[in-house]
Amino acid sequence: MVRDVTLGQYFPAKSVIHRLDPRVKVILTFLFIVFVFVAQNFAALLLMIALEVCVMASSGVPVKQYFKSLKAVLFIVIFTGILNLFYGSGEPLVTLFGFMQITWNGIQNAIFIAIRIMSLILFSAVLTFTTTPTELTDALERIMKPLKVLHVRVHEIAMMMTIALRFVPTLLEETDKIMSAQKARGADLESGGLMQRIKALIPILIPLFVSSFRRAYDLAIAMECRCYHGGEGRTKMKQLHMAARDGWAVAISVAVCALVIVLNVLMPAIL
């Protein structure tokens, strides 16, 4: 399960999605996530999924990488879908325990919510797969630049967010190594009840926390040794420039979002 988590991983390629301006990718990802929630019927949601599939196909990232990102949250998707089975109106199709009713509307709700959650995960995965941590830092800093008027330390916030995202794969790799070492010493991490499994995680969590603090300390020392004092007076090795492809990406995205609003008006909502 630990190896299936792909959050924060970058997949190098030369696709058109990789070449988009990182500021455009961050803004459009946020826009897509918002409009996944704005979509209130299957037609609007399928339109967003069609756009998502096109973006994934254009990213040059293997499909198995996207499936791995979904596999890590599959339990959450299934659990949320099952809960929504019982929140539908209409004539009951099945009655469980005398008071839990499953209706056709509940089944639609469960499918709709499950598809929505998977869409959110995949949209986020496209951003991290096609954008390096350095590009994410520069993009977030430029997007939040107007907040400097309010004396918000934009550079430091962007740096912390990107470092946290960058260290997710590192911590997952460290967790996998610790689990393998504990299993080699005879630790049983997969059998027993829920409480036994939770207790079995303690020998993993303690060295993981120690390793995390050590890495953070080493990183802080390295930044101080390189005279890092925040974003004041710093220059960029790579300047961000928008191209025609960024304009086309924005235009297509706005058109799809407009169609989602039109479909919401013309067709009844599921939820």
NORVEN-V668492 format. One record per residue. N is the residue number from 1. PSI is psi in degrees with one decimal (999 if undefined). OMEGA is omega in radians with two decimals (none if undefined). Layout:
BEGIN
((N;PSI;OMEGA) (N;PSI;OMEGA))
END
This chain:
BEGIN
((1;-38.9;-3.12) (2;-37.4;-3.11) (3;-15.5;-3.11) (4;-11.8;-3.14) (5;120.1;-3.07) (6;7.3;-3.12) (7;129.4;3.10) (8;-4.3;-3.12) (9;139.4;3.10) (10;133.0;3.13) (11;108.5;-3.10) (12;134.3;3.09) (13;177.9;-3.13) (14;37.7;-3.12) (15;168.9;3.12) (16;-29.8;3.11) (17;-38.6;3.09) (18;-33.6;-3.06) (19;-6.3;3.09) (20;151.0;3.08) (21;130.6;-3.11) (22;-29.7;3.09) (23;-40.7;3.12) (24;-41.3;-3.13) (25;-40.2;3.14) (26;-46.2;-3.11) (27;-43.4;-3.13) (28;-34.9;3.07) (29;-44.2;3.09) (30;-41.0;3.13) (31;-43.4;3.13) (32;-42.6;-3.14) (33;-40.7;3.11) (34;-43.7;-3.06) (35;-16.4;2.96) (36;-35.6;3.07) (37;-29.0;3.11) (38;-35.4;3.13) (39;123.2;-3.04) (40;4.6;3.08) (41;168.9;-3.05) (42;-33.5;-3.12) (43;-46.0;3.13) (44;-41.7;-3.13) (45;-38.9;3.10) (46;-31.3;3.06) (47;-42.3;3.09) (48;-37.7;3.12) (49;-38.8;3.10) (50;-42.6;3.07) (51;-41.2;-3.14) (52;-43.2;3.13) (53;-41.1;3.10) (54;-42.5;3.13) (55;-43.0;3.13) (56;-40.8;3.13) (57;-30.4;-3.13) (58;-9.4;-3.04) (59;-18.9;-3.11) (60;6.5;3.12) (61;133.3;3.13) (62;145.0;-3.11) (63;-32.7;-3.10) (64;-27.3;3.09) (65;-39.7;3.10) (66;-37.2;3.10) (67;-35.2;3.10) (68;-38.3;3.11) (69;-31.6;3.08) (70;-34.3;-3.09) (71;-33.6;-3.11) (72;-25.3;-3.10) (73;16.4;-3.08) (74;-38.2;3.13) (75;-42.2;3.14) (76;-40.4;3.13) (77;-47.5;-3.11) (78;-44.6;-3.11) (79;-44.3;3.12) (80;-39.4;3.12) (81;-41.4;3.13) (82;-40.6;3.11) (83;-40.5;-3.09) (84;-10.7;3.06) (85;-30.5;-3.03) (86;11.2;-3.13) (87;46.0;3.13) (88;154.7;3.11) (89;167.5;3.11) (90;-172.3;-3.12) (91;131.6;-3.14) (92;135.3;3.05) (93;-37.9;-3.14) (94;139.8;3.07) (95;124.8;-3.12) (96;135.3;3.08) (97;18.1;3.06) (98;-14.7;-3.10) (99;-14.3;3.13) (100;114.5;-3.05) (101;134.7;3.06) (102;121.4;-3.14) (103;168.7;3.08) (104;-37.4;3.09) (105;-36.3;3.09) (106;-38.5;3.09) (107;-42.3;3.08) (108;-42.7;3.11) (109;-44.4;-3.11) (110;-45.4;3.14) (111;-41.8;-3.10) (112;-46.3;-3.13) (113;-40.8;-3.14) (114;-43.9;3.12) (115;-38.5;3.14) (116;-44.5;-3.13) (117;-43.5;3.13) (118;-36.1;3.10) (119;-40.7;3.12) (120;-44.2;-3.13) (121;-43.1;-3.10) (122;-38.6;3.09) (123;-42.8;3.12) (124;-37.3;-3.14) (125;-37.5;3.11) (126;-41.4;-3.14) (127;-48.9;-3.08) (128;-31.9;3.12) (129;-30.7;-3.00) (130;4.2;-3.09) (131;127.6;3.13) (132;157.5;3.09) (133;-35.8;3.12) (134;-42.7;3.11) (135;-37.7;3.10) (136;-41.7;3.12) (137;-49.2;-3.13) (138;-41.1;-3.12) (139;-46.1;-3.14) (140;-38.6;3.13) (141;-41.7;-3.14) (142;-38.1;-3.14) (143;-39.7;-3.11) (144;5.8;-3.08) (145;-38.2;3.11) (146;-21.4;3.14) (147;-12.3;3.09) (148;-24.8;3.10) (149;-31.4;3.13) (150;13.7;3.12) (151;31.7;3.04) (152;133.1;-3.11) (153;82.0;-3.01) (154;-45.1;-3.08) (155;-44.5;-3.12) (156;-39.2;3.12) (157;-46.6;3.12) (158;-39.9;3.13) (159;-44.3;-3.13) (160;-42.4;3.14) (161;-42.0;-3.09) (162;-38.2;3.10) (163;-41.7;3.11) (164;-43.3;3.12) (165;-37.7;-3.11) (166;-33.1;-3.05) (167;-3.8;3.09) (168;-51.5;3.11) (169;-35.6;-3.14) (170;-44.7;3.14) (171;-35.8;3.09) (172;-40.1;3.09) (173;-40.4;3.11) (174;-40.3;3.10) (175;-42.6;3.13) (176;-39.5;3.12) (177;-42.2;-3.14) (178;-42.0;3.12) (179;-41.2;3.12) (180;-39.0;3.12) (181;-40.7;3.13) (182;-38.5;3.09) (183;-36.6;3.11) (184;-25.4;3.10) (185;4.8;3.08) (186;7.5;-3.14) (187;138.2;3.12) (188;107.2;-3.06) (189;-4.6;-2.98) (190;-10.4;-3.12) (191;169.7;3.14) (192;178.6;-3.13) (193;-174.6;-3.08) (194;-45.9;-3.12) (195;-37.2;3.11) (196;-38.0;3.11) (197;-37.1;3.10) (198;-43.6;3.10) (199;-33.6;-3.14) (200;-19.3;3.14) (201;-17.0;-3.09) (202;-45.3;3.09) (203;-12.9;3.10) (204;-42.2;-3.06) (205;-38.6;-3.09) (206;-54.0;3.10) (207;-27.7;3.11) (208;-42.3;3.09) (209;-42.6;3.12) (210;-44.6;3.13) (211;-38.4;-3.14) (212;-44.3;3.12) (213;-35.4;3.11) (214;-41.3;3.12) (215;-41.5;3.12) (216;-40.8;3.12) (217;-45.3;3.12) (218;-39.7;3.13) (219;-41.8;3.12) (220;-42.7;3.11) (221;-42.6;3.14) (222;-40.4;3.13) (223;-37.6;3.10) (224;-39.2;3.12) (225;-25.8;3.11) (226;16.0;3.05) (227;38.4;3.09) (228;124.1;-3.13) (229;32.3;3.13) (230;-167.0;-3.01) (231;-6.0;-3.10) (232;125.6;3.07) (233;3.9;-3.13) (234;144.4;3.09) (235;164.6;-3.11) (236;132.8;3.07) (237;-37.8;3.12) (238;118.8;3.12) (239;141.4;3.14) (240;128.9;3.13) (241;135.7;3.09) (242;146.5;3.14) (243;-178.5;-3.12) (244;-34.2;-3.13) (245;-30.4;3.09) (246;-38.6;3.09) (247;-41.0;3.10) (248;-39.8;3.13) (249;-42.3;3.12) (250;-42.9;-3.12) (251;-45.0;3.13) (252;-41.6;-3.13) (253;-43.5;3.13) (254;-39.3;3.12) (255;-42.5;3.12) (256;-41.7;3.12) (257;-37.3;3.09) (258;-40.1;3.10) (259;-34.8;3.08) (260;-43.0;3.12) (261;-41.6;3.13) (262;-44.0;3.13) (263;-34.0;3.08) (264;-35.9;-3.11) (265;-39.4;-3.03) (266;-26.6;-3.04) (267;151.1;-3.12) (268;151.6;-3.14) (269;149.6;3.10) (270;-46.7;-3.07) (271;999;none))
END
